[in-house]
């Protein structure tokens, strides 16, 4: 959650966010952020693109967007008597054109010790990854 919030803030500082209803977010996360999907994206981008491209295209069409930036945040949590902490996090950003063409992709991984991923670490991870998006592409993203 700490990393998701940091990524959302950083993306919002660079482009317009389309807020999706909770059921649409759950559906997208269920399809894009599974271990199998993330592993596929990591090892075979061409195949990974076939997973996300149709969803990005449908989303762009339904929202009237020129492009869609899809953030995927996957954490490994450690839980105990006092609750759960994020012990490691993988973040992927995927920018698709309105017709589903993958324009750019980026990924980052951060491990943590002790109390998990801190707010400062999450903010730095998000800032660094979003900064990698080429400026000419973000100006086309609504």
Secondary structure by P-SEA (a helix, b strand, c coil): caaaaaaaaaaaaccccccccaaaaaaaaaccccaaaaaaaaccaaaaaaacaaaaaaaaaaacccbbbbbbbbbbcccccccccccbbbbbbbbbccccccccccbbbbbbccccccaaaaaaaaaaaaaaccaaaaaacc
